[in-house]
Amino acid sequence: MYLGSRIDERVDRVQLNDLQTAPASVDWRKKGAVGPVEHQGSCGSCWAFSVTANVEGQWFLKTGRLVSLSKQQLVDCDRLDHGCSGGYPPYTYKEIKRMGGLELQSAYPYTGWEQACRLDRSKLFAKIDDSIVLEKNEEKQAAWLAEHGPMSTCLNAGPLQFYRYGILHPSEYACSPEGLNHAVLTVGYDTERGVPYWTVRNSWGTRWGENGYFRIYRGDGTCGIDRLTTSAIIH
């Protein structure tokens, strides 16, 4: 029950044209834009972890301050998504706007199960102005990430169940790009021995994978990693 991102392919994508050429590597962890790895537990709330982490990164780039925002607020109060049964990041941003922003994690802490909404509008901390769904092009997505920060990303998480370390690159047969079922945070990219990869933060705790992170091949849409990449916009 780790998964829980409900995918709808009928989205309007932003064409990424006016971007700088992407540098050879980027790691937003080193720039202070990424919080510590967390654990969603048995609740299918990956979508909430992914989106709040993206908003945290955008807030950091706007203010210079990295904060931890409430996932539980989304699990409890988001009317378009489905709590511990899954969610869809483009809807999540709309709900954050409807609610007026996100409370801090300390004000509305994570429990790992659905409960009655306890939204306190006087405690809303981080607000967003808009959101985008990026064009399905990994080269342009890398350039966008380099310029604008960590991205909320969806993929088929089947192979992640057995991942320990290294660069994931299963075949399309072994990991269908159509089967998106998990949302994560892409924090950077690089190349190792000629193999390009994304660096991605999961929400299954630090004992999983590479201290809570995984690397996945970059360039051929492995596991659908290029299919649904989104971000909040904060002016």
Contacts in CASP RR format, 6 or more apart in sequence:
PFRMAT RR
TARGET T0000
AUTHOR 0000-0000-0000
METHOD contacts of the structure
MODEL  1
MYLGSRIDERVDRVQLNDLQTAPASVDWRKKGAVGPVEHQGSCGSCWAFS
VTANVEGQWFLKTGRLVSLSKQQLVDCDRLDHGCSGGYPPYTYKEIKRMG
GLELQSAYPYTGWEQACRLDRSKLFAKIDDSIVLEKNEEKQAAWLAEHGP
MSTCLNAGPLQFYRYGILHPSEYACSPEGLNHAVLTVGYDTERGVPYWTV
RNSWGTRWGENGYFRIYRGDGTCGIDRLTTSAIIH
1 42 0 8 1.000
1 43 0 8 1.000
1 44 0 8 1.000
1 84 0 8 1.000
2 40 0 8 1.000
2 41 0 8 1.000
2 42 0 8 1.000
2 44 0 8 1.000
2 46 0 8 1.000
2 157 0 8 1.000
2 161 0 8 1.000
2 182 0 8 1.000
2 204 0 8 1.000
3 44 0 8 1.000
3 46 0 8 1.000
3 86 0 8 1.000
3 157 0 8 1.000
3 181 0 8 1.000
3 182 0 8 1.000
4 44 0 8 1.000
4 45 0 8 1.000
4 46 0 8 1.000
4 47 0 8 1.000
4 85 0 8 1.000
4 86 0 8 1.000
4 87 0 8 1.000
4 181 0 8 1.000
4 182 0 8 1.000
4 183 0 8 1.000
5 46 0 8 1.000
5 47 0 8 1.000
5 50 0 8 1.000
5 86 0 8 1.000
5 87 0 8 1.000
5 88 0 8 1.000
5 89 0 8 1.000
5 154 0 8 1.000
5 180 0 8 1.000
5 181 0 8 1.000
5 182 0 8 1.000
5 183 0 8 1.000
6 47 0 8 1.000
6 81 0 8 1.000
6 82 0 8 1.000
6 86 0 8 1.000
6 87 0 8 1.000
6 88 0 8 1.000
7 88 0 8 1.000
7 154 0 8 1.000
7 179 0 8 1.000
7 180 0 8 1.000
7 181 0 8 1.000
7 227 0 8 1.000
7 228 0 8 1.000
8 88 0 8 1.000
8 90 0 8 1.000
9 227 0 8 1.000
9 228 0 8 1.000
11 90 0 8 1.000
11 133 0 8 1.000
11 228 0 8 1.000
12 133 0 8 1.000
13 133 0 8 1.000
13 134 0 8 1.000
13 135 0 8 1.000
13 136 0 8 1.000
14 132 0 8 1.000
14 133 0 8 1.000
14 134 0 8 1.000
14 135 0 8 1.000
15 135 0 8 1.000
16 134 0 8 1.000
16 135 0 8 1.000
16 137 0 8 1.000
16 140 0 8 1.000
16 141 0 8 1.000
16 143 0 8 1.000
16 144 0 8 1.000
19 140 0 8 1.000
19 143 0 8 1.000
19 144 0 8 1.000
19 147 0 8 1.000
20 143 0 8 1.000
20 146 0 8 1.000
20 147 0 8 1.000
21 143 0 8 1.000
22 139 0 8 1.000
22 142 0 8 1.000
22 143 0 8 1.000
22 145 0 8 1.000
22 146 0 8 1.000
23 146 0 8 1.000
24 190 0 8 1.000
24 191 0 8 1.000
25 188 0 8 1.000
25 189 0 8 1.000
25 190 0 8 1.000
25 191 0 8 1.000
26 142 0 8 1.000
26 145 0 8 1.000
26 146 0 8 1.000
26 188 0 8 1.000
26 189 0 8 1.000
26 190 0 8 1.000
27 187 0 8 1.000
27 188 0 8 1.000
27 190 0 8 1.000
27 199 0 8 1.000
28 34 0 8 1.000
28 57 0 8 1.000
28 145 0 8 1.000
28 149 0 8 1.000
28 150 0 8 1.000
28 187 0 8 1.000
28 188 0 8 1.000
29 187 0 8 1.000
32 60 0 8 1.000
32 66 0 8 1.000
33 56 0 8 1.000
33 57 0 8 1.000
33 60 0 8 1.000
33 61 0 8 1.000
33 66 0 8 1.000
33 149 0 8 1.000
33 150 0 8 1.000
33 187 0 8 1.000
34 53 0 8 1.000
34 56 0 8 1.000
34 57 0 8 1.000
34 66 0 8 1.000
34 150 0 8 1.000
34 185 0 8 1.000
34 187 0 8 1.000
34 201 0 8 1.000
35 53 0 8 1.000
35 56 0 8 1.000
35 66 0 8 1.000
35 68 0 8 1.000
36 206 0 8 1.000
37 201 0 8 1.000
37 202 0 8 1.000
37 203 0 8 1.000
37 205 0 8 1.000
37 206 0 8 1.000
37 211 0 8 1.000
37 212 0 8 1.000
37 213 0 8 1.000
38 49 0 8 1.000
38 71 0 8 1.000
38 110 0 8 1.000
38 203 0 8 1.000
38 205 0 8 1.000
39 203 0 8 1.000
39 204 0 8 1.000
39 205 0 8 1.000
40 46 0 8 1.000
40 48 0 8 1.000
40 49 0 8 1.000
40 71 0 8 1.000
40 112 0 8 1.000
40 203 0 8 1.000
40 204 0 8 1.000
41 112 0 8 1.000
41 204 0 8 1.000
42 84 0 8 1.000
42 112 0 8 1.000
43 75 0 8 1.000
43 83 0 8 1.000
43 84 0 8 1.000
43 112 0 8 1.000
43 113 0 8 1.000
43 114 0 8 1.000
44 83 0 8 1.000
44 84 0 8 1.000
44 85 0 8 1.000
44 86 0 8 1.000
45 71 0 8 1.000
45 74 0 8 1.000
45 75 0 8 1.000
45 83 0 8 1.000
45 84 0 8 1.000
45 86 0 8 1.000
45 112 0 8 1.000
45 203 0 8 1.000
46 86 0 8 1.000
46 182 0 8 1.000
46 183 0 8 1.000
46 184 0 8 1.000
46 203 0 8 1.000
47 74 0 8 1.000
47 81 0 8 1.000
47 86 0 8 1.000
47 87 0 8 1.000
47 88 0 8 1.000
47 89 0 8 1.000
47 92 0 8 1.000
47 183 0 8 1.000
48 71 0 8 1.000
48 72 0 8 1.000
48 74 0 8 1.000
48 75 0 8 1.000
48 78 0 8 1.000
48 81 0 8 1.000
48 83 0 8 1.000
48 87 0 8 1.000
48 92 0 8 1.000
49 71 0 8 1.000
49 183 0 8 1.000
49 185 0 8 1.000
49 203 0 8 1.000
50 89 0 8 1.000
50 152 0 8 1.000
50 153 0 8 1.000
50 154 0 8 1.000
50 183 0 8 1.000
50 184 0 8 1.000
50 185 0 8 1.000
50 203 0 8 1.000
51 74 0 8 1.000
51 89 0 8 1.000
51 92 0 8 1.000
51 93 0 8 1.000
51 96 0 8 1.000
51 152 0 8 1.000
51 183 0 8 1.000
51 230 0 8 1.000
51 232 0 8 1.000
52 69 0 8 1.000
52 70 0 8 1.000
52 71 0 8 1.000
52 74 0 8 1.000
52 102 0 8 1.000
53 150 0 8 1.000
53 152 0 8 1.000
53 185 0 8 1.000
53 201 0 8 1.000
54 150 0 8 1.000
54 151 0 8 1.000
54 152 0 8 1.000
54 185 0 8 1.000
54 230 0 8 1.000
54 231 0 8 1.000
54 232 0 8 1.000
55 69 0 8 1.000
55 96 0 8 1.000
55 102 0 8 1.000
55 126 0 8 1.000
55 128 0 8 1.000
55 232 0 8 1.000
55 234 0 8 1.000
56 66 0 8 1.000
56 67 0 8 1.000
56 68 0 8 1.000
56 69 0 8 1.000
56 126 0 8 1.000
57 66 0 8 1.000
57 149 0 8 1.000
57 150 0 8 1.000
58 128 0 8 1.000
58 148 0 8 1.000
58 149 0 8 1.000
58 231 0 8 1.000
58 232 0 8 1.000
58 233 0 8 1.000
58 234 0 8 1.000
59 65 0 8 1.000
59 66 0 8 1.000
59 67 0 8 1.000
59 69 0 8 1.000
59 126 0 8 1.000
59 234 0 8 1.000
60 66 0 8 1.000
60 67 0 8 1.000
61 148 0 8 1.000
61 149 0 8 1.000
61 234 0 8 1.000
62 234 0 8 1.000
67 104 0 8 1.000
67 105 0 8 1.000
67 125 0 8 1.000
67 126 0 8 1.000
68 104 0 8 1.000
68 105 0 8 1.000
68 106 0 8 1.000
69 102 0 8 1.000
69 103 0 8 1.000
69 104 0 8 1.000
69 105 0 8 1.000
69 125 0 8 1.000
69 126 0 8 1.000
70 102 0 8 1.000
70 103 0 8 1.000
70 104 0 8 1.000
70 105 0 8 1.000
70 107 0 8 1.000
70 108 0 8 1.000
70 109 0 8 1.000
70 110 0 8 1.000
71 105 0 8 1.000
71 110 0 8 1.000
72 108 0 8 1.000
72 109 0 8 1.000
72 110 0 8 1.000
72 111 0 8 1.000
72 112 0 8 1.000
72 115 0 8 1.000
73 99 0 8 1.000
73 102 0 8 1.000
73 103 0 8 1.000
73 108 0 8 1.000
73 117 0 8 1.000
73 119 0 8 1.000
74 81 0 8 1.000
74 83 0 8 1.000
74 92 0 8 1.000
74 95 0 8 1.000
74 96 0 8 1.000
74 102 0 8 1.000
75 83 0 8 1.000
75 84 0 8 1.000
75 110 0 8 1.000
75 112 0 8 1.000
75 114 0 8 1.000
76 83 0 8 1.000
76 114 0 8 1.000
76 115 0 8 1.000
76 116 0 8 1.000
76 117 0 8 1.000
76 118 0 8 1.000
76 119 0 8 1.000
77 95 0 8 1.000
77 99 0 8 1.000
77 117 0 8 1.000
77 118 0 8 1.000
77 119 0 8 1.000
78 87 0 8 1.000
78 91 0 8 1.000
78 92 0 8 1.000
78 95 0 8 1.000
78 99 0 8 1.000
79 95 0 8 1.000
79 98 0 8 1.000
80 88 0 8 1.000
80 91 0 8 1.000
80 92 0 8 1.000
80 94 0 8 1.000
80 95 0 8 1.000
81 87 0 8 1.000
81 88 0 8 1.000
81 91 0 8 1.000
81 92 0 8 1.000
81 95 0 8 1.000
83 114 0 8 1.000
84 112 0 8 1.000
84 113 0 8 1.000
84 114 0 8 1.000
87 183 0 8 1.000
89 152 0 8 1.000
89 154 0 8 1.000
89 183 0 8 1.000
89 228 0 8 1.000
89 230 0 8 1.000
90 131 0 8 1.000
90 133 0 8 1.000
90 228 0 8 1.000
90 230 0 8 1.000
93 128 0 8 1.000
93 130 0 8 1.000
93 131 0 8 1.000
93 230 0 8 1.000
93 232 0 8 1.000
94 131 0 8 1.000
96 102 0 8 1.000
96 128 0 8 1.000
96 232 0 8 1.000
97 128 0 8 1.000
97 130 0 8 1.000
97 131 0 8 1.000
99 119 0 8 1.000
99 121 0 8 1.000
99 124 0 8 1.000
100 121 0 8 1.000
100 124 0 8 1.000
100 127 0 8 1.000
101 124 0 8 1.000
101 125 0 8 1.000
101 126 0 8 1.000
101 127 0 8 1.000
101 128 0 8 1.000
102 124 0 8 1.000
102 125 0 8 1.000
102 126 0 8 1.000
102 127 0 8 1.000
103 119 0 8 1.000
103 120 0 8 1.000
103 123 0 8 1.000
103 124 0 8 1.000
103 125 0 8 1.000
104 123 0 8 1.000
104 125 0 8 1.000
107 120 0 8 1.000
107 123 0 8 1.000
107 125 0 8 1.000
108 118 0 8 1.000
108 119 0 8 1.000
108 120 0 8 1.000
108 123 0 8 1.000
126 234 0 8 1.000
127 234 0 8 1.000
128 232 0 8 1.000
128 233 0 8 1.000
128 234 0 8 1.000
129 233 0 8 1.000
129 234 0 8 1.000
129 235 0 8 1.000
130 232 0 8 1.000
130 233 0 8 1.000
131 230 0 8 1.000
131 231 0 8 1.000
131 232 0 8 1.000
131 233 0 8 1.000
132 230 0 8 1.000
132 231 0 8 1.000
132 233 0 8 1.000
133 228 0 8 1.000
133 229 0 8 1.000
133 230 0 8 1.000
134 140 0 8 1.000
134 141 0 8 1.000
134 144 0 8 1.000
134 151 0 8 1.000
134 229 0 8 1.000
134 230 0 8 1.000
134 231 0 8 1.000
135 141 0 8 1.000
136 226 0 8 1.000
136 227 0 8 1.000
136 229 0 8 1.000
137 226 0 8 1.000
138 218 0 8 1.000
138 219 0 8 1.000
138 221 0 8 1.000
138 225 0 8 1.000
138 226 0 8 1.000
139 219 0 8 1.000
141 151 0 8 1.000
141 226 0 8 1.000
141 229 0 8 1.000
142 189 0 8 1.000
142 218 0 8 1.000
144 151 0 8 1.000
144 231 0 8 1.000
145 151 0 8 1.000
145 186 0 8 1.000
145 188 0 8 1.000
145 189 0 8 1.000
148 231 0 8 1.000
149 231 0 8 1.000
150 185 0 8 1.000
150 186 0 8 1.000
150 187 0 8 1.000
150 188 0 8 1.000
150 201 0 8 1.000
151 185 0 8 1.000
151 186 0 8 1.000
151 229 0 8 1.000
151 230 0 8 1.000
151 231 0 8 1.000
152 183 0 8 1.000
152 184 0 8 1.000
152 185 0 8 1.000
152 186 0 8 1.000
152 229 0 8 1.000
152 230 0 8 1.000
152 231 0 8 1.000
153 183 0 8 1.000
153 184 0 8 1.000
153 185 0 8 1.000
153 186 0 8 1.000
153 198 0 8 1.000
153 200 0 8 1.000
153 225 0 8 1.000
153 228 0 8 1.000
153 229 0 8 1.000
153 230 0 8 1.000
154 180 0 8 1.000
154 181 0 8 1.000
154 182 0 8 1.000
154 183 0 8 1.000
154 184 0 8 1.000
154 224 0 8 1.000
154 227 0 8 1.000
154 228 0 8 1.000
154 229 0 8 1.000
155 180 0 8 1.000
155 182 0 8 1.000
155 184 0 8 1.000
155 216 0 8 1.000
155 223 0 8 1.000
155 224 0 8 1.000
155 225 0 8 1.000
155 227 0 8 1.000
156 175 0 8 1.000
156 176 0 8 1.000
156 177 0 8 1.000
156 178 0 8 1.000
156 179 0 8 1.000
156 180 0 8 1.000
156 181 0 8 1.000
156 182 0 8 1.000
156 223 0 8 1.000
156 224 0 8 1.000
157 181 0 8 1.000
157 182 0 8 1.000
157 223 0 8 1.000
158 175 0 8 1.000
158 181 0 8 1.000
158 182 0 8 1.000
158 223 0 8 1.000
159 168 0 8 1.000
159 170 0 8 1.000
159 174 0 8 1.000
159 175 0 8 1.000
159 223 0 8 1.000
160 168 0 8 1.000
160 182 0 8 1.000
160 202 0 8 1.000
160 214 0 8 1.000
163 208 0 8 1.000
163 209 0 8 1.000
163 214 0 8 1.000
164 209 0 8 1.000
165 209 0 8 1.000
165 210 0 8 1.000
166 210 0 8 1.000
166 214 0 8 1.000
166 215 0 8 1.000
167 192 0 8 1.000
167 195 0 8 1.000
167 197 0 8 1.000
167 215 0 8 1.000
167 216 0 8 1.000
167 217 0 8 1.000
168 214 0 8 1.000
168 215 0 8 1.000
168 216 0 8 1.000
168 217 0 8 1.000
168 222 0 8 1.000
168 223 0 8 1.000
169 195 0 8 1.000
169 216 0 8 1.000
169 217 0 8 1.000
169 222 0 8 1.000
170 222 0 8 1.000
170 223 0 8 1.000
175 222 0 8 1.000
175 223 0 8 1.000
175 224 0 8 1.000
176 223 0 8 1.000
177 221 0 8 1.000
177 222 0 8 1.000
177 223 0 8 1.000
177 224 0 8 1.000
177 226 0 8 1.000
177 227 0 8 1.000
178 224 0 8 1.000
179 224 0 8 1.000
180 224 0 8 1.000
180 227 0 8 1.000
180 228 0 8 1.000
184 200 0 8 1.000
184 201 0 8 1.000
184 202 0 8 1.000
184 203 0 8 1.000
185 200 0 8 1.000
185 201 0 8 1.000
186 198 0 8 1.000
186 199 0 8 1.000
186 200 0 8 1.000
186 201 0 8 1.000
186 225 0 8 1.000
186 229 0 8 1.000
187 199 0 8 1.000
187 200 0 8 1.000
187 201 0 8 1.000
187 213 0 8 1.000
188 198 0 8 1.000
188 199 0 8 1.000
189 196 0 8 1.000
189 197 0 8 1.000
189 198 0 8 1.000
189 199 0 8 1.000
189 218 0 8 1.000
190 196 0 8 1.000
190 197 0 8 1.000
190 199 0 8 1.000
191 197 0 8 1.000
192 215 0 8 1.000
195 217 0 8 1.000
196 217 0 8 1.000
196 218 0 8 1.000
196 219 0 8 1.000
197 215 0 8 1.000
197 216 0 8 1.000
197 217 0 8 1.000
197 218 0 8 1.000
198 215 0 8 1.000
198 216 0 8 1.000
198 217 0 8 1.000
198 218 0 8 1.000
198 225 0 8 1.000
199 213 0 8 1.000
199 215 0 8 1.000
200 213 0 8 1.000
200 214 0 8 1.000
200 215 0 8 1.000
200 216 0 8 1.000
201 212 0 8 1.000
201 213 0 8 1.000
202 208 0 8 1.000
202 209 0 8 1.000
202 212 0 8 1.000
202 213 0 8 1.000
202 214 0 8 1.000
204 212 0 8 1.000
205 212 0 8 1.000
206 212 0 8 1.000
216 222 0 8 1.000
216 223 0 8 1.000
216 225 0 8 1.000
218 225 0 8 1.000
219 226 0 8 1.000
221 227 0 8 1.000
END
